[in-house]
Amino acid sequence: MTFTSLDRKTVRLADLVYEQIFRAIVKGEVAPGERLVQEAIGEQMKVSRTPVRDALLRLESEGILESSGRGGYLVRSFDRQEAMDIYGLRAAVEGYAAGIAARLADPAAIGRITAAVSAAGGSDISLDEGFEMNRRIHRSIVEAAGNTMMLDTFDSIWGRSQSFRMFARLHSPEMRYLHNEPSHQDVLEAIRTGDADHARSIMERHIMTGMELQLDALPDSLA
């Protein structure tokens, strides 16, 4: 495992540190049980301990790393039941948000959802791009509910689910579980109808179908 030096002039240095560490984990360059140490990473990237610490803390909060003491972290072991719990919570929060969005029927909010769905229509995008587009679509729907506490909850849940998505794609390097049915377009159309119960039901089905597809992508040892 080797990290490259970073440009100190970059404003959000911690974000660049985060991206390098995250990609190293995704690519399998950091083996399970291998210890990540702040000082060693900082020396390789030629940055101070602060952005490294912030990046590692962020990865810990997202459920990807766990502290091993003395500034060190390990790639966190995956728990199948936790993934199911996370998706259940997502279905509850995002389904409720979709229902509110349908009832409010705010043209500007629906326009933002439409733009996010349209932007994800390409077939030549990378896994990273696909996950980010997916996040933007779901976040735009929660934003349409107009509830800041719900949005904070969404961000927290999405961060925690990052470790599961990352682990699943290590064993299934394809994008089939980003295109589950009902689709994002189906969710959008349900919101446009103004029927809160219908929109909520479609969103819940969309999320739970996505859960099944991602569970199927796991290796037999965790299935």
Secondary structure, 3 states (H helix, E strand, C coil): CCCCCCCCCCCCHHHHHHHHHHHHHHCCCCCCCCEEEHHHHHHHHCCCHHHHHHHHHHHHHCCCEEEEECCEEEECCCCHHHHHHHHHHHHHHHHHHHHHHHHHCCHHHHHHHHHHHHHCCCCCCCHHHHHHHHHHHHHHHHHCCCCHHHHHHHHHHHHHHHHHHHHHHHHCCCCHHHCCCCCHHHHHHHHHCCCHHHHHHHHHHHHHHHHHHHHHCCCCCCC
